[in-house]
């Protein structure tokens, strides 16, 4: 059995989750502080991938990355990168696609921390960064874990976008979900079952982890 | 839609979800005791109405299964036929009045669906071995017959010169080559055979991107995300006036002939419309359409 699709999937999910921790946390923090019309619009855009069909996202990425015009042409001419049919392209798509899973839980958790916590920290002469790092983050540990695990799990399950812009290249864009689809089309159900079982088990363990960790918070697996 | 309105008319359903403003205004001027009776009357009317609605929905659901026009047929067609299928559908409808629901996909995928009980009446494959497999496993009425032979082309939106295409594919000018998944798309298989024949398959491998069918390869070519792709001649015919495509017909000696087979499936075995469509595809009328789209016919 060729394990490369599984490794590729784990690699994609891992890198995406790390990137989203770097991008998503500041975003969530910024969004949690006060409301403005701009923030509302940005939040709506970030949340959209939850309900937007992956094919729509895939279609626009296909157009955006085409090396013949616009953004894709510029990337192609200046940096000689092509994002369609490449692993970096999948990472970019996954970051967009899993963004709400990172930003949503973290933002709502930050909003639930009483303002006096941060204010007390400021009066004691701590900077914004120190406050965020030593006061706010420790207070949202469960939500942070939930967000991280869900982002990872959601990226494992990515299918539609990859089908549109991946090109099914073994070792490059042939992730496990695509491999399963491919094998089912070939009617090789035994191999499809191998990959499916692995994905099924990983996902189950991940969701259970969140559930067990959040047990003490008296919450369901998704809250 | 017509059926729906007939139902509504039969059951005499008044719109139950709109408030009856007349009664509401009237109500406000009445004594509380009278109000009660009107409320009761209203809710009673609402109840009978909602019962009617539920009954109507059930009736609709029940007949939805039956009301599929017995004449219409479902055709599973290989992705290379996508450009020509619409023309065939129109022409067939003109001749017989029978509508066709076409489902387009790679031959292998359609075979998997048919083997799992998908309710298709006729299967138009891109090769002979897929429909033969169906016949062997008891999903088809009789042995497949060839209706057209396809030709493979190499195609691009850029004018990059295909005189010596095998050298072109290995040059830095070409970064991505779109090929349909050879396991389930006969045109993809032919493309790989041709690359093998030219002795460049292994060198070209890193540049190959796989579409799940010829349709997706066509998407990759026309959007320009792949520099070149191996596809069918009918694509050029379809887009002749919309997009400029540069292409070269691949030497048929470099790949096994693409003989495309048709079978009537078990699901359509007793459907006279399926039989009509089968005979139509093998008739001179359909053949001239296929010919216009670059297929070879006997």
Boltz contact constraints between the chains, C-beta under 6 A:
constraints:
  - contact:
      token1: [A, 62]
      token2: [B, 223]
      max_distance: 6.0
  - contact:
      token1: [A, 66]
      token2: [B, 223]
      max_distance: 6.0
  - contact:
      token1: [A, 66]
      token2: [B, 224]
      max_distance: 6.0
  - contact:
      token1: [A, 66]
      token2: [B, 225]
      max_distance: 6.0
  - contact:
      token1: [A, 68]
      token2: [B, 224]
      max_distance: 6.0
  - contact:
      token1: [A, 84]
      token2: [B, 225]
      max_distance: 6.0
  - contact:
      token1: [A, 85]
      token2: [B, 176]
      max_distance: 6.0
  - contact:
      token1: [A, 85]
      token2: [B, 209]
      max_distance: 6.0
  - contact:
      token1: [A, 167]
      token2: [B, 209]
      max_distance: 6.0
  - contact:
      token1: [A, 167]
      token2: [B, 210]
      max_distance: 6.0
  - contact:
      token1: [A, 168]
      token2: [B, 210]
      max_distance: 6.0
  - contact:
      token1: [A, 169]
      token2: [B, 209]
      max_distance: 6.0
  - contact:
      token1: [A, 185]
      token2: [B, 108]
      max_distance: 6.0
  - contact:
      token1: [A, 185]
      token2: [B, 109]
      max_distance: 6.0
  - contact:
      token1: [A, 185]
      token2: [B, 112]
      max_distance: 6.0
  - contact:
      token1: [A, 185]
      token2: [B, 184]
      max_distance: 6.0
  - contact:
      token1: [A, 186]
      token2: [B, 183]
      max_distance: 6.0
  - contact:
      token1: [A, 187]
      token2: [B, 112]
      max_distance: 6.0
